[in-house]
Amino acid sequence: MQSVLKYLASNQARFIEELCKYLRFPSISAHSDHRPDMRACADWLVAHCRKMGLKARRHATSGHPLVTASTPRRKGRPHFLVYGHYDVQPPDPLDQWHSPPFVPSIRDGVVYARGATDNKGQHFAHLKAVEAYLKTGTELPCDLTFIIEGEEEVGSEGLPQFLRKNRRGLACNAVVISDTGMPSKKHPALTYALRGVAALEVTVRGPKADLHSGIYGGSVDNPAMILSQMLAQLRDKRGRITVPGFYDDVDLLSAHERREFKRLPYNERSYKRLLGVPELFGEKGFTPIEQRSARPTLEINGLTSGYQGEGSKTIVPAQASAKITCRLVPNQSARKITRLLKRCLKEICPPTVQLKLEEGHGADPYIVSPTGSCAQAALAALNVAFGHKPVILREGGSIPIVTEFKKILGADSLLLGLALPDDNLHSPNEKFDLDCLRGGALMSAHLWPRLSNAC
């Protein structure tokens, strides 16, 4: 192990240079005009993994390519998957970036670029740890397969098909994923639960076309007003969702979990400053940490109706629409919540308008025991790498592929995030702290012996 650690320490400068090369690819999966960039990025990744000593190849999917890179399989050795994604979010709005999003800039020990944290930097740390084993001739106690996809930001449609097709060869003891976060560099974290998601688009249609509000207003119902009134009925003043049956399957946090949550760093003034809000709001009876990670929500993501241009245009709009997502906690079902929400909206919609409900993406929540042997092995590796006792937490966001790993391969996932709260994921000036790159590689190096003995 000492040779592995020495290799990691002596090659940090090169690792950073290589990461910057990786970040230069504008691998934006949501934009069709970046399809050549997606393929070029996948090809670069394959070549890089082969240079490290891994057996790597690019796989075609129904969408963007997927990359696998693996060590030789040995009979009787545990096998683990390491998941990541090379696709990134669009960089807009460009005028808010302090440096070009695909020209990596290093300032004060931090690299700024789109994809730096989400997710190129995080899975790159694992690649460098494995490189250290291979280049120093240090035997890995387990077999590893990296799966790095190009469609995470657009729904991971191709990956479940790949998992089903290759189920036998991908059978594993567990999946390791660094695509979440830690509260601070002094609080490395194991995320043991993810919220699920259920999406729905609501459209209310009234007259066949926009109407003159002076001539016709008062004799027809206004779709914008109706939709606003309907949406307002979905949440009460205490922050509780009013959809009947919404909370029926919600599991309460255990006393142990609530004690552990109290160890998480939190300052209300700093949190409000980070978000840029005058006051916080959330479901009564729960702390902000619990509200944003362990409680279900219903959010309006977008509202559209009527005239949006400069000045005024006196109309009764023909229709109004809203995009809604619900974040779900363990034991809730995306399918059930969608059904309950649709039923509720149908019941409160008046007969003066027509209602259209279109289901969007959905993913069930995920949870794994934070006290299990594999989780304890991961916590030990975090402790050694970062020099601080790790915390356990629930993540408010969703990683739908985690539930697919469980359903298709029967494997639990260990979520060992390296992102910091202010890393600006999906926002301008995304960044990745190079201490997290270094710590992540150390954690990965220490993880494989511990995990091999535990799982």
C-alpha positions, 0 to 999 in steps of 0.5 A: 500500500505504501507504494500506491500512496507514494505514487498518488502523492508524486503524480498529483500535478500530472493528474490535474493536467489530465483532468483538465484535458478531460474537462475541455470536452464539451460533452453536453448530452442534451444538445444534438449538435454536441454528439461529435464531442460526446464520441470524442470524449468517450474515445479519449476516456477509452484511450486514457484507461488503456494507457493506465493498464485497464481493458477499456472499450466504447459501447454503442447505445440507443443514445450516447456511447458508454465506456467500460474499463476493467481489471482482469477477472480472477476466480474467487475474487470479489467484484465491484463496479465503479459508476460515473458519467462523462456527460455534462449539463449545458453551460448556460447562462454563459455571461455569468461564467468568470472563465470559459466553461470548457477552458479549465481555470485553476484558481486558489486550489480549485479547478473551474469548468463545466463537469469539474464536479459533476461528474468528471472530477469525482470518478477521475479520482477513482481511476487515478487510485486504480492507476496507482495500483497497476503502475506500482505492481501492487495487487488489487484484492478485488476485480473492478469494472468502471462503467462511465456513461454519457447519458446521466444528465438526460435520463440514462436511457441506454444504461439499464438496457446495457445492464440487462444485456450484460447482467452476468458479466456485471454481477458484483458485490457492490457498486461504488459511486462518487456523484454526491457531496460532503458538507465540508472537507472536515466532514467526509460523507457516506450518503445512504439514502436518495430521494426519488422523483415523480414528474408531471406536466399540467395543462389547463385549456380554456377558450380556443384562442387568446381573448380580448380581456375587455370584450370577453373577460368576466364571461369565461374562466381564466386558465392562468387564474384556474391553474394558480388556484389549483396549484395553491391548494396542493400545499398548506401554510405549514408546508405540508402537501395536501394531496390525499395519501401523499404521506401514507408510506413515508418512514420516519427518521430513526432516533439514530439518524436524527442524532447523526444529522445533528453532527452535520455542520449547519448555520442558518445565517450562512445557509440563507446567504448561500441561497440568497433568501431572506428567510427559510421555509419548510415543513413544520416540525423538521430541521432544514437538513431533514426537510431537504433530504429526508422529507418528501416535497412537491415543487413547481418547476415552471409556469407558462401562460399568457403574454410574456413580452414587453409592456402589456397585452390585455388578454384572457390566455387560452391555456396555462401550464405548469411543470411539477416534480415531487421528491420522494423518500424511502418507501414511497413509490413514484408510480403511486405518487403520480397516480395520487397527484393526478387524481387530486388535480382532476378532483379540484379542476373546475368544469369551466376548463379542460385539464391535460396531465402528462407524466414525466420521468420517475424514479423510486427512492433508495436506501441502504443500511449505514451500519452494514459491513460494506458501509462501515468499510467505506466510512473507514476509508473516508476517515483515513483519507480525509483525516476526519470522522465521516458523517452519514447523510441522506441526499435530497437529489435523485440518481435513478440509475442507483435503483436500476443497479439494485433491480437489475444486478441486485447490488447495493450502492455506496455513495461516497461523494466528493462535491462541496456545497458551493461547487455550483453543480448545474450552475455557472462557475462549476468547480472542483476542489483539488483537495477533494481530488487528492482525498478522493483518490486516497479514499479509493486506494484505501477502500478496495482492501477494506471493501474486499474483506467486508462484502 
